[in-house]
Amino acid sequence: MTSPLWTAEELRNATGGALAADDVQVTGVSIDTRTLKAGDLFIALKGDHSDGHTHIEAALAAGAACVMVHDPHGCIDPRLLVVDDTLKGMVALGQAARHRFTGKVIAVTGSVGKTTTKEMLRTALSALGKTHAAVASFNNHWGVPLTLARLPRDAAFCVSEIGMNHEGEIRPLADQVRPHVAIVTTVGSSHLGNMGSIAAIAREKASLFGALLAKGTAIIPDDTPGQDILRSAAPEGRQIWRSGLSRNAEIYLDDLSCTAAGSTFTLTMPQSADDAPLPVHLTAPGRHMARNAAITLGAVAALNGDVTKAAKALTDFVPGEGRGARRTILQGVTLLDESYNASSTSMRATIETLALLPAKRHVVALGDILELGIFAEDEHRALADAVIAAKAIAFCCGPHMRSLYDALPKELQGDYAPDARQLAPLLHAYLKPGDFLLVKGSNGSRMRDLVSFLDHA
């Protein structure tokens, strides 16, 4: 019989809460009754716009084994775990899981690519042992402790994604994770409006390394801004590995070839057997995918894992929905769906990838990159070179994307609209079979609404 994730005694000990029932055995952890499964612990979190305490009865009716609350809302049930504060209770539960965990932990942050790298790590490490990783982009003050609270006691690996919007957010989350390997995928202009400078962003990303365990490894790209900041951030006794195309990088990509069919390269890493270059093939196209894969395999090497087996597992890696997934829409149009989020760096990378893919016409539908503050107009305008190089017809929406649209030559101007919903029918009228369409924008630009419109047109 599989051991429960949490017993009644463990829940009490971890949170200091009161739980009358002694026969509680929790098999999962949920914060949303819409996705709750029988046997889950439901944690009634209180947010700015919702309060999980209003769903206590619904959680129990749906089969929750236990409900963590700080306000029973009149409910009397022996399965209520009453704590002082449910968010603090979830953090405490996550810390108890991290304390009992005997496997290896990897933490990932970065302006671009952290979720894709996290998913690559899930794929690669799953070939070596039971792997637990954050779902979706669970990388904030709720997502990180929830990921840890869900950590199975018998897993071999745990991968945690850590995000930020403002200064001082990464280190407290990193201290909860306490990784053996810490990865910064990129330092870019995401959140530049909040942070004020690239150097400030680099310092915030580098704060992840302060939580590295003894003899841990920090991995950074060899070409990212803020090299000196990143390389000086790891405490004594931790090693820094750079990953990239320069020959002096510890994780060195050589013979990189990027085509519509994917990428091939060889990889040399410090822990490779006999220092022999490792051949790697990806079916996911794009230079940025190759670099993410190199960082992933570098992490496996830092953990003394079987990099050959991990590389084989990555061969058929497929990006997730909204993060580079490809599919056919509108009877003959191919969609490259990057609608989940965007930064200046990722915009350029995906437009470059689009240019690799054969099509009668390349078309881009681009929404605003948010949180750039006073840098927004210049950052958007600077993307014109990438669109021109790809010879892509541009459909743009949002006030900032107007700067990009106006900077393009007439022959590459498709159309402009104030928002994604208004752009959708204009784009739909233009598309023809044989087109290859890239859709990308910050999450708040709601480019997913445009994708949904095209799916149902």
N, C-alpha and C positions, 0 to 999 in steps of 0.2 A: 504494500500500500504506500502511495506517495505521501511523504511528510507534508503537513500543512505549512503554508507560508508563515502563519502566525497562530499561536495558541492563546488561550485566554490569559494564562500566566505571563506569557511573553508580552502581550499587549499592555498589561498592567505595569510590568517592570519597565518597559520601554518608555511609556508615556507618563507614568505616575497617576494614571486615571483610575476611576472606579468602574468596575464591571461586575455585575451581580452574577451573571451566568458563568459557570465553570466549564461547560462543554463546548465553548466556541472554538471552532477551527476555521481559520480564514485561508482561502486559496487564492485570493487576488485582492487588489486594492483599486477602488474607483472613487472619482470625485464627480461623476455624472450619472444620474439614474437612467439616462437614455441608453447608455452603453454598459450598465451594470450587469454582471453575471451572477448567477446563484453561487453563494459561497464567498462573495466579495466582502471586504470591509468597505463600507461607504463612509467617506470623510466629508462631513458637512462644513465645507469652507464658506466663509463669508467674503464676497468680493465687493467691488464698487457698485455693481449693477445687479447682483444676485446673491441669494443666501441659501446655501444647501440645507439649512435647518428647516426650510419650508417643504423639503422633500423626504423627511425622515420616514413618514408612514409609507410613502411610495417605494423607498429603498427596501424596507422590510417586506413589503408585499411582493417585491420583485425577487426576493430570495437572498437578500443581504444576510450574511452570517452575523454581522455586527455593524453598528453605526457609531462613529466617533462624533460627539457633539460637545458644545459648551453651553448650549441652551436647549433642553429637551423639548421646548415648545409644547409642554403639557403631555407629552408622550411618556407613558410608563411601560417600560419593557426591559427585561433583564439583559437584553442584548445591546443595550446602550452603553458605550464606553464614554464616560463623562470626564472631560479634561478641562483645564482652565481656558485654553484657546486651541482651536482645532488646527490652525496653521502651525503653531508651535508643537502641537502633538504630532503632526505629520513629519515635521523636521526631526523630532525626537525618534520617531519610528524609523525614519531613514537612517539616522545615525546608529541606531541599534543594529540595523541590517548591515551597515558598512562595517561595524565593529566585529560582527560574527563572520563576515565574509573572508574566506581564505584564498580566493582567486586573485586575478590581476585586474587592475582598474585603469582605464584610459579616459582622459578628459579631452574634449575637443572644443576650441573656440575659434573665432576668425570672422573677419568682415564678410567673407564670401566662402562658400563651400563647406561650412561646418556640418550641415545636415547630410549632404552627399558623402562626405568623408566618414561621418558616423555610420551611414548605411553601408559604405564599403567595408568598414571595420566589422560591422555585424556579419556581412557575407564572408569575409576572409577568416575571421576568428571562429565562426560557426563550423568551418571545416576542421578546426583543431579541438573544439570542445564546446560544451554548452555555453551559449553567449546570451547575455541580457543587455539590451540597449534601450535608450529612450525612444518612445514612440513619437511620431511626427516631429515637431520642433519643441519638445518639452524641455526648455532650457532656461527658464526663469526661476523666480523665488518659489513658485508652485511646482514647476516641472522637474527641477533637480531633486528635491526631497521626495517627490512622488516616484520618480524613477528608482531611487534608492530603496524606498519602502516596498517596492515591488520586486526587489532583487532576490531571486531564489537562493536558498542556502547552499544548493549543490552546483551552482553555476561555476564555470571556470574563468569566465571573463565578464566584465561589466564595462559598457561604454556610455559615458555621460556627455551630453552636449551642454555647453554653458554659453549663454548669450548675455548681451548688455545693451542698454540704451544710454546710460549715464555713467559718470565716474563713480567708482567704488562699488560696482555691482558684482564684478567677477570674483574677487577674492573671497567674500563670505561663502559663495556657492562652491568655489574650489576647495575651501577648507572642509566643507561637508563631504566632498568626493574623495580627497586625498589620493590622487592618482599615482600610479607607477610610471605612466607615460603621459605627458601633457603636450598637446598639439595646438599650435596656432597656424591655421591654414593660410591666412592672408591678413595684412593690415591695409585697409582701404578707406575710402571716404564715407562709408556707411556711418550714420550718426554724426557726421562732421558738424552739423549745425548745433548739436548738443555738446559736443566735446571741444570744438574750437580749433583743433589742429590735428594733423596726422600724428605728430609726436605724442599728443595726449591719448590718441587712440592706441598707439603702440604701447604706451605705458600701462594702459588699462588691460590690454590683451596679455602683456607680459606678467601682470600680477598673478595669472594662472600658475606660473612656475613656482611661486612662493609656497604653494601647497604640495609640491612634489615630495614624495616619500624619499627617504635616504637611498642613494644610488639610483634614483630615478633618472629618466631621460626626457628632455624637452626637444621637440622637433619643430623647426621653422622653415619656411621657404627661403631659398638662397637669394631671392631677388626682391623680397618685400621691403617696403619702406620701414625705417626704424630698426635696422639691423643691430646697431650698437645698443639700443635700448633693450631689445629682446635678448641679445647674447649676454648682457650683463645682469639679467634678472634672475637667473637660476641660482639658488643658494649653493654654497660650497658643498662639494661631494656629488653634485648632479651634473650630468653631461648634456651638452647641447649638440644636436645633430642638425645640419642644414640639408635641405632637400631641393634638388633642382638640376639645372642644365650646366652649371659650372663644374669644371673638373675637380675643383677643390671642395665640392660639397660632399659631406659624408654619405648622403644618399644621392647617388649620381645617376641621372637618366642619360643614356647615350643612344645614338642611332634612332631617335624619335621620328616616327613617320605617322602622320595623321591623315586619314582619308575618310570617305563617307562610310566605309566598312568598319571603322574603328581606329585604334592606334596600336602600334607595336613599338617596343623599345627594350633595351637591356638596362638592368639595374644593378649597381654595385653598392653594397652596404657593409658597414663595419662587422656585422655578425654573420655575414654570408659564409657558407662552408668554402674554405680554401680561397676566399675572396673572389670566387668565380662569378662573372656577371650572370644575372638571372634574366632569362628571356620572358617578356610579359606581353600578352595580347589582350586588348579590350575590344569588345564590340560596341561599347558606348563611344561615339566619336567626340573629338575635341581635345585640344592641348590641355585645357583645364582639367578634364577627366583623367588624363594621363598623370598630371601632377598630383591630383588627389590620390590616385592609385599608388604612386610612389611613396607619398607620405604614409598611406595605410600600410604598405608592406614594410616601410621603415619601422613603424610601430611594432609590427609582428617581430621583426628582427631584434628590436630593443627588448622584447619580452622573451627572447631566445626561442621563438616559435618556428615552425616549419614554414619558411617563406615560399618554398616551391609548391607545397600544397595550398597555401593561402593564395598564391598567384593564380593557380589553376581555378580556384573557386571564383576569382574575380573576372575570369574570362567572359562570362555571360552576364555580368552585372548590368542591371537595367535601372536607369534613374527613375525616381518616384514621380507621381502625378504632380504637375506644376513645377517640377525641378529638372526638366529635360526629357520627359517621356515623349515618345513619338507615336502618332496614330493617324489614321485616315478620317477625314471629315468631309462633308459636302460632296460626296461621290467623286473623289479623285484629288482632293486637296490634302497634302500631308501637313500635319500640325506638329511643331516643336513647342511643347507646352512648358514655358518657363514662367507661368503666371503667378507663382506663389510669392516671389520677392525679387528685389533687384538692387544693385549698386552700380556705380560707374564701371567698376572692374568686371563684374559679372555680365553687364550689358555688352561690353567689348568682347568678352570671351565667347558668349553665345552667338553674337553676330558673326564672329570669325568662324565658329563651328557651322553656322547656317551656310556660309559661303562654300564649305566643303561638300555640301549635300546636293546632288544633281537635281535639277528642276527646270521647268520651262521659265519660271520666274521666281525670284526670291522676294518675299514680302515680309516686312516687320510691322507688328502692331505694338507700339511702345507707350506705356503709361509712365507717369511721373515717378522719379526716384525721390523718396521723402527723407526728411530729417537732415537736409543739407544746409538749411539756414541761408545765410547770406551768400553761400557758395553755389546755390542751386542753379542759377542761370548759366554761369560759366561751366559747371560740371555737365549740364545737359547739352550745351552748345558744342562742347568738346567731343561729343559722341559722333558728330557729323562725319569725321574722317573714317570711322569704322563702317558706317552705313554706306558711304561712298565707295570704300574699298570692296565691300561686298556686293555693290551694284544692286542694292535692295530697294524696293519701292516701300516708302515709309508712310504708315498711318499712325498718327500720334494723337494723344489725348492728355489733358491736364495742363494747367497754366505754365509749368516749367518746361514741358515738352514742346511748347510753342517755340522756345529758343532753338531747339534742335531742328524742328520742322522748317523754320525760316532760314536756317543756315544751309539747307540742302539745295542742290540744283533743281530746277523745275521738273526735270525728267524723273527725279526720284521722289517727288512730292506726290503721295497718294491722296491723302485727305487729312484734315484735322477736325477734332471735336473737343468740346470742353471736358467730357468724361467718357468712360468706357462704354456706358450704355448707349450714348449717342453716337459713338464711333462704330459700334457693332454693325448696324444696318448699312453704313457706308462701306465698310470692309466687305460685308457679305455680297453686296452688289458688284464688287470688283473682282472677287476671287473666281478662278476658273480651274478646271481639272488640269493637273500637272504643276500647279503652284506649290511652293513650299513656304509655309507661314510660321514665323516665330512670334509668339506672344509673350511679352515680358513687361513687368512693372512692379513697383513696391506693393506689398500686400494691401496697403491702404488705398491704392489706386484702383483696386477691385477689377483687375484685368480678368479674373476668373468669371466675372459676369459676362464679359465679351466671349470667352470660351463657351460658357453655358448657352449663350444666344446662338452661336454657330453650331453647337451640338444639336440644338433643337430646331434649327431653321429648315 
